[in-house]
Amino acid sequence: MRKKEPNGPIDVVIPWVDGTDPEWNELLQQYSAKVEDISQSSTSITRFESWDNLKYVFRGIEKNMPWVNKIFFVTYGHLPFFLNPECPKLHIVKHRDYIPEKYLPTFNSNTIEINYHRIEELAENFILFNDDLIPIQPVKESYYFKNNCVCDEAVERALCPNIQELDSRVNMYRAVNIMILINKYFDKREVQRKNWWKWYNPIYGKRLMRTIALAHYYDFDYFSIPHMAVAMKKSVIKKIWELEPEIMDFSSKNKFRSYSDISQYLFRFWKLCEGDFYPRCTKGLYVNITDENCEEISEIIRGRKQQMIALNEEDELKDFENVRNVINRALAEIYPEKSIFEK
């Protein structure tokens, strides 16, 4: 039995981009003009539209995750108008503060995320958020960390190629790049034999069937990726950079999402294969917002029916202003008061 030990401080990291910043946009256009076969999502309008609801991410964390030590807000340099830079629980990190100059400027979220180990003040234990993730129910510290160990789900899935769209191809290559490294350093049969109960735990529910279906494979194919906040270890990122400096360096040089990318998913998969985690079932709801379902989503928010909700927009909306207002009214109802992170 693992000896109980305190988790230590747990930080939250939130990367953010202000797509309306003229200086940033000028750089975006300047560098995108030099790149052939660029991923469509890298410059898509839906990636940088302002939903004007980032403040609710902070309110949700303050209200439902009071045990969080600090929030590290990672940005090119711009800040949202509401943010209070003097807040003692807020640490603003600009790309140039931690990303080596040779990788800058970058418009690649993968480059931004695979260099987090360089943020000196960041705690060993941290939770990686996105600016579209909003907690709407109380979340216990033990959901993410227990006995100074990450909590996660080890669920396999098949890697199904889809090359109909350019962005899908880029994501598929990234997944292959990651799994080449995973299978280089870990033997699937040995990994699962040593930690059988962590891989074949009934807590995963129906998703356990995916792992069972792939049990006859000698190598890992891929892993389930819930679009939710994930527990991370800073030391794991550093370890992988030490083991594979050339690959991590090559990926970091990509100004935009590219076929040679490595993403933060590698760090999560690495911990699963090391067996140094506690099994738990991922909670939360991922939604793709459309003109037709925005009212339904707003009711889920008002009813606080999920631990966390991920508000995603894959396709350009017909009436963006209306949809944004519908969603933000619901968020304002459950979080009417300012957080300490706001002016």
Secondary structure, 3 states (H helix, E strand, C coil): CCCCCCCCCEEEEEEECCCCCHHHHHHHHHHHCCCCCCCHHHHCHHHHCCCCCHHHHHHHHHHHCCCCCCEEEEECCCCCCCECCCCCCEEEEEHHHHCCHHHCCCCCHHHHHCCHHHCCCCCCEEEECCCCEEECCCCCHHHCEECCEEEECCCEECCCCCCCCHHHHHHHHHHHHHHHHHHHHCCHHHHHHHCHHHHCCHHHHHHHHHHHHCCCCCCCCEECCCCCCEEEEHHHHHHHHHHCHHHHHHHHCCCCCCCCCCCCHHHHHHHHHHCCEEECCCCCEEEECCCCCHHHHHHHHHCCCCCEEEEECCCCCCCHHHHHHHHHHHHHHHCCCCCCCEC
